[in-house]
Amino acid sequence: MAETKNPEAPIVAPRATRFGDGPEEKVARRERGHTGHQTGPIGRIGQFLHDVRQELKRVSWPTLQHVQNTTLITLAAVAFFAVYLWGIDQALSRAIIPGLEWLIERIARLLGLA
């Protein structure tokens, strides 16, 4: 346990008065490489571009073989679902909907509505 000047003082976490004032935000800023406030929009843009370059160095890029495989899988899935949905559409438009129209017409005749 850490030593304090007043051992009788209650242990309380510091409260942030507004969003971004807490201790977590200061740690996150240090981790992102912010050394202090940049003056003006040019300094902020430069810091942003620096951060982007640093982040892109940490990205694990996929290999060419991995990209080709996932592209083929995606194209196969798109082709399968296109054919499947076309078949469902044809079945509905050529068989089921005309059949329902015929059935409704027959029921209407039986009830004397047509």
C-alpha positions as CSV (number, residue, x, y, z in Angstrom):
1,M,0.0,0.0,0.0
2,A,1.3,3.4,-0.9
3,E,2.4,5.8,1.9
4,T,0.5,9.1,2.3
5,K,1.1,12.2,4.4
6,N,-2.2,11.7,6.1
7,P,-2.9,8.0,6.9
8,E,-6.4,8.9,8.2
9,A,-7.5,10.4,4.9
10,P,-10.1,8.3,3.0
11,I,-9.0,6.7,-0.3
12,V,-11.0,8.4,-3.1
13,A,-10.4,8.4,-6.8
14,P,-9.9,11.9,-8.3
15,R,-13.1,13.1,-10.1
16,A,-13.0,14.6,-13.5
17,T,-14.9,17.9,-13.8
18,R,-15.6,17.4,-17.5
19,F,-15.0,14.8,-20.2
20,G,-11.3,14.2,-20.9
21,D,-10.0,15.7,-17.6
22,G,-9.5,12.4,-15.8
23,P,-6.2,10.6,-15.3
24,E,-7.1,8.0,-18.0
25,E,-7.2,10.7,-20.7
26,K,-3.8,12.0,-19.8
27,V,-2.4,8.4,-20.1
28,A,-4.1,8.0,-23.5
29,R,-2.6,11.2,-24.7
30,R,0.9,10.2,-23.7
31,E,0.4,6.8,-25.3
32,R,-0.6,8.4,-28.6
33,G,2.5,10.4,-28.7
34,H,1.1,13.8,-27.8
35,T,3.9,15.9,-26.1
36,G,1.9,19.0,-25.6
37,H,-0.6,21.4,-27.1
38,Q,0.1,22.2,-30.8
39,T,-0.5,25.8,-31.7
40,G,-2.7,26.5,-34.6
41,P,-4.3,24.3,-37.2
42,I,-1.0,23.7,-39.1
43,G,0.5,22.1,-35.9
44,R,-2.5,20.0,-35.3
45,I,-2.6,18.8,-39.0
46,G,1.1,17.9,-38.7
47,Q,0.5,16.0,-35.5
48,F,-2.4,14.2,-37.1
49,L,-0.3,13.1,-40.1
50,H,2.5,12.0,-37.8
51,D,0.1,9.9,-35.8
52,V,-1.3,8.4,-39.0
53,R,2.1,7.4,-40.2
54,Q,2.9,5.8,-36.8
55,E,-0.3,3.9,-36.7
56,L,0.1,2.6,-40.3
57,K,3.5,1.2,-39.3
58,R,1.7,-1.0,-36.7
59,V,-0.9,-2.4,-39.1
60,S,-0.6,-6.0,-40.1
61,W,-1.3,-6.1,-43.8
62,P,-2.8,-9.2,-45.4
63,T,-0.7,-11.2,-47.9
64,L,-1.6,-11.3,-51.6
65,Q,-2.7,-14.9,-51.3
66,H,-5.0,-14.1,-48.4
67,V,-6.6,-11.2,-50.3
68,Q,-7.1,-13.4,-53.4
69,N,-8.7,-16.2,-51.4
70,T,-11.1,-13.9,-49.6
71,T,-12.0,-12.2,-52.9
72,L,-12.8,-15.6,-54.5
73,I,-14.9,-16.6,-51.5
74,T,-16.8,-13.3,-51.7
75,L,-17.4,-13.6,-55.4
76,A,-18.6,-17.2,-55.0
77,A,-21.0,-16.2,-52.2
78,V,-22.4,-13.3,-54.3
79,A,-23.0,-15.6,-57.3
80,F,-24.7,-18.2,-55.1
81,F,-27.0,-15.7,-53.5
82,A,-27.8,-14.0,-56.8
83,V,-28.9,-17.3,-58.3
84,Y,-30.8,-18.3,-55.2
85,L,-32.7,-15.0,-55.0
86,W,-33.4,-15.1,-58.7
87,G,-34.9,-18.6,-58.3
88,I,-37.0,-17.4,-55.3
89,D,-38.2,-14.4,-57.3
90,Q,-39.1,-16.6,-60.3
91,A,-41.0,-19.1,-58.1
92,L,-43.0,-16.3,-56.5
93,S,-43.8,-14.4,-59.6
94,R,-44.7,-17.4,-61.9
95,A,-46.3,-19.9,-59.5
96,I,-47.2,-18.8,-56.0
97,I,-48.7,-15.3,-56.7
98,P,-50.9,-16.4,-59.7
99,G,-51.9,-19.4,-57.6
100,L,-53.0,-17.1,-54.7
101,E,-54.9,-14.9,-57.2
102,W,-56.7,-17.9,-58.5
103,L,-57.5,-19.1,-55.0
104,I,-58.8,-15.6,-53.9
105,E,-61.0,-15.5,-57.0
106,R,-62.5,-18.9,-56.3
107,I,-63.3,-17.9,-52.7
108,A,-64.8,-14.7,-53.8
109,R,-67.1,-16.6,-56.3
110,L,-68.1,-19.0,-53.6
111,L,-69.0,-16.1,-51.2
112,G,-70.9,-14.3,-54.0
113,L,-68.5,-11.3,-54.0
114,A,-67.5,-11.6,-57.6
